[in-house]
Amino acid sequence: MSKALTEKQVLEKLNIPDFRHLSRDNVMSFASMIQDMDPEVAKKALEQFPQFAQTAIESLKDIKETAIKILDDDKESTTRFYDICDEITAALKASLSADDLSFEEKKYYIEQMKEVAKMVGEKDTEGKKFKWSTLATYAVAAVVALGAAAALLGGSSSISSKD
């Protein structure tokens, strides 16, 4: 860190005229800046925004509720997709079981079944990436809030790694 953020710099980054205008919408941005602020600036801000901790907790709850809703919506959509794939596969299997099919026709149905299986695999991978990104977003918000709390209590909120 080259130098601590001044009050003016923090207010500019938050796009507010003074700390009394610190709202629930920008409390997480404020929290992420606390460790980079001049301690007097942070103290002054918190004096003008005494319900910071409660607002941060409420913001985390909102993020959690949103993440749960997103995951629930994704689950419903994914379930519908898998149900449709199961219906297509069942129809292809039924068509494949006909006795009078040529080799080319059987090959066609098998290729179509393989294509459905490929789509299911891609959907599964997409779903896992989506869930991990949602979890990562929530985790980052929680880490920011915890880091702000540690900074306010005088602890070190820096995370280091050998890499």
N, C-alpha and C positions, 0 to 999 in steps of 0.2 A: 504494500500500500504506500503510495508516494506521499499523500497528505490527506488528512481528514476532511470530509465534506463540510462545507460551511452551511449555515442556515439558508443563505440565498441559493446555493447549489441544490440543496435538498428540496426547497420550495419549487424551484424551477423544474426539477426532475418529476415532482409530483403534480406540477401544473396547478398549484394552489397559491393564493396570496399570502396566507399565514397558516400556522398549524391548527388554528381553530376550525379550518376548513378541511382538515383531515377526515375523511369519511371511510365508511366500511368498504367502499369500492377501491380505495387506494391504500388501505391499511397493510396489505401484504407487500406492496411495493415499498412502503415505508419500513416495514419490518426487515426486508432484505437489505436496506441501506444502513440500518442502525450500527452494524459493526464497522462501517466505513465513516461514520459521523464523528465529528468532534464531540466528546462526551457532554460538554455544556449544551451543544445544539440538541442532542438527544434528550437531555434532561428538560430543556425548555419545551421541546415538542411534547413530551409526555406530561408535563405539567398542564399544558393546554388541552391535552387529550387523555384524561385520567382513565377512561374506560378502554384503553388500548388492549389490555389482556382479554377482556370480555369480547371486544370486537374481533380480535384475532381468532378467538375460539369460535365465535359465531361464523366467521368467514370459513374456517376449516370445516365446520358442520355443513355449511352450504355447499362447499366443494365436495364433501363426502356424499351428500344427498344427490348432487348432480351426477357424480361418478356412478352411484348405485343405479340411478334412473337410466343412465346411458348403457350400463351393463345389462340391465333388465330389458331395455328396448332391443339391444343387440341379441340377447338370448332368444327373444320372441322371433326376431327376423331370421336368425340362424336355424331355429327349430323349424320354421316354415320352409326354409330352403332345403333342409335335410329331409323333411317329409315329402316334398316334391321330388327330390332325387330318388327316394325310396319308391315312390309311385312309378317313376320313369323306369327304374331298374326292374320292378316287378312286371311292368308291361313288356319290357324287352325280353325278360326271362320267359314270359308266357309265349311271346312270339317265337322265341328260339326253340321252344319245346315242340313246335309243329313238326310232324313227321315228314311232310313233303317239301322241306326246304333244301335248296341246293347248297353246296359248299360255300359259294359266294354270298348267299343270303345269310347263312349261319355266321360267316366271317363278319358281315356287316353288323349284325346284332351284337356280336362280341365286341367289335370296335366301338360301337355306341355305348356299351356298358363300361368299357374302359374309359371312355371320355367322361361319363358321369362320375366314375370313381376319381378321375383326375380333378374334376371340378370340386368334389367333396374334399379332397386333400388340400386344394388351394383355399377353399373356404375355411378349413380348419386352421391353416397357417395364418390367413388373414385375421381370423378371430383371435388367435393367440397374440399376434402383434398388437391388435387393437386393445386387448385387455392389458397387456404389459405397458402400453403407452398411457392408458388411463391410470393405471396404478402408479406409474412414474410421475405423472402430473400431480397426483394427490400426495405422493411422497415428497416431492420437491416443496410443495406448499407447507407440508408439516415440518420439514427441515428448516425452511425459512422462519416459520413461527418459533420453533425451538431455538434456533440460532439467535433470533431477536430476544427471546426470553433470557438466554444465557448471557448475551451482551448486556442486557439491562441489569442483570444480577452481578455483573462484573466478571463473568467467566469468559473463557475463550471459546468462540464459536467457529473457529477455523478448522477445517477438515483437511488432513494431510495424508499423502500416500507416498510410498516409495517410488511408484511409477510416476 
